[in-house]
Amino acid sequence: MEQVNFGLDYIYGWRLSKFVELYGSTGFATNALADFSFQPADPANEDFMLYTQSIAVGADLTEKVTAYGEFFGLFTDGFEDDDESPVFFNIGVDYYFSNDFVVDVRVGHGHNQDADDFFCGAGGGWRL
């Protein structure tokens, strides 16, 4: 795909108790986040929006380990198949090497016919 797309994601959270936090993420992207998500049959002639929403609860297990559960969905407007809106649930564990570097592993499944039945993955983040 030879075009520039725009995306924005707002991440927020609240500490509910000494060990539990509630998180959310609300976002959107033009033309589907390219290969990561939805890919139209004819990308050059397709303009649509992808909206994302998630809600997660995390619990501190130790000073460096957090477990979480998360619901999230991807929703399109103007896509060739607007009925395609996968919704997922996953659980995972984060390991904090420092306040600025985290690695996580997760497994999950889809909650509707548009979502994959099972997925797993690993990732992380580094705050600059």
KAMOPE-V284992 format. One record per residue. N is the residue number from 1. SS is DSSP state (H for helix, E for strand, - for the rest). OMEGA is omega in degrees with one decimal (* if undefined). D_FIRST is the distance of its C-alpha to the first C-alpha in Angstrom with 2 decimals. Layout:
N|SS|OMEGA|D_FIRST + N|SS|OMEGA|D_FIRST
//
This chain:
1|-|-176.8|0.00 + 2|-|176.1|3.80 + 3|-|178.2|5.96 + 4|-|177.6|8.69 + 5|-|-178.2|9.89 + 6|-|174.6|13.56 + 7|E|179.3|15.59 + 8|E|179.7|19.31 + 9|E|178.8|21.65 + 10|E|-177.4|25.43 + 11|E|-175.2|27.50 + 12|E|-179.4|31.25 + 13|E|178.7|34.29 + 14|E|173.6|38.04 + 15|E|-178.7|40.69 + 16|-|177.0|42.85 + 17|-|-178.7|45.42 + 18|-|-174.3|46.10 + 19|-|-172.9|43.85 + 20|E|176.5|41.44 + 21|E|174.6|38.44 + 22|E|-178.2|36.32 + 23|E|172.6|32.66 + 24|E|177.5|29.98 + 25|E|178.6|26.39 + 26|E|-176.4|24.93 + 27|E|174.4|21.39 + 28|E|177.1|18.53 + 29|E|174.6|14.82 + 30|E|174.1|12.72 + 31|H|158.0|10.18 + 32|H|-179.2|11.21 + 33|H|176.7|10.65 + 34|H|-173.4|7.32 + 35|H|-177.0|8.82 + 36|H|-168.7|12.17 + 37|-|-177.4|13.19 + 38|-|178.6|12.42 + 39|-|179.7|9.62 + 40|-|179.0|10.41 + 41|-|179.9|11.42 + 42|-|-173.4|9.87 + 43|H|-176.7|6.88 + 44|H|-177.3|7.69 + 45|H|-175.0|11.21 + 46|-|172.9|11.25 + 47|-|179.5|12.59 + 48|-|179.1|14.39 + 49|E|172.5|15.93 + 50|E|177.8|16.38 + 51|E|179.9|19.84 + 52|E|176.6|21.28 + 53|E|175.0|24.96 + 54|E|173.8|27.02 + 55|E|-176.2|30.68 + 56|E|173.1|32.29 + 57|E|179.2|35.80 + 58|E|179.1|36.50 + 59|E|177.3|39.88 + 60|E|176.9|41.07 + 61|-|173.9|42.68 + 62|-|178.2|43.71 + 63|-|-176.8|43.12 + 64|-|-174.0|39.98 + 65|E|176.9|38.82 + 66|E|173.2|37.40 + 67|E|-179.2|36.70 + 68|E|170.3|34.65 + 69|E|-173.4|33.73 + 70|E|166.8|30.74 + 71|E|174.1|29.59 + 72|E|-178.9|26.03 + 73|E|176.7|23.86 + 74|E|-173.3|20.43 + 75|E|-176.3|20.79 + 76|E|172.6|18.55 + 77|E|-178.6|19.44 + 78|-|176.8|17.98 + 79|-|-177.5|15.92 + 80|-|176.4|16.72 + 81|-|-176.6|19.16 + 82|-|179.1|20.63 + 83|-|-178.2|23.27 + 84|-|-179.0|21.04 + 85|-|-178.1|22.15 + 86|-|177.4|22.87 + 87|E|-173.2|25.70 + 88|E|167.2|26.76 + 89|E|175.4|29.74 + 90|E|173.6|29.87 + 91|E|-178.9|32.49 + 92|E|178.6|32.20 + 93|E|175.3|34.07 + 94|E|172.2|33.28 + 95|E|-178.3|35.13 + 96|E|174.5|35.58 + 97|E|176.0|36.30 + 98|E|176.4|36.91 + 99|-|-175.4|36.31 + 100|-|-177.3|33.05 + 101|E|-178.4|31.69 + 102|E|174.8|31.21 + 103|E|179.3|30.07 + 104|E|171.0|29.81 + 105|E|-175.9|29.85 + 106|E|171.5|29.36 + 107|E|-178.8|29.73 + 108|E|178.0|29.10 + 109|E|179.3|28.88 + 110|E|-178.9|27.47 + 111|-|175.7|29.79 + 112|-|-174.7|28.56 + 113|-|179.8|27.31 + 114|-|-174.5|23.62 + 115|-|173.2|23.82 + 116|-|-179.6|24.13 + 117|-|-175.4|27.83 + 118|-|171.2|27.80 + 119|E|173.9|25.72 + 120|E|-179.4|26.71 + 121|E|176.7|25.28 + 122|E|-179.6|26.15 + 123|E|179.8|24.86 + 124|E|178.9|26.33 + 125|E|179.4|26.34 + 126|E|-179.6|27.79 + 127|-|-180.0|29.03 + 128|-|*|29.26
//
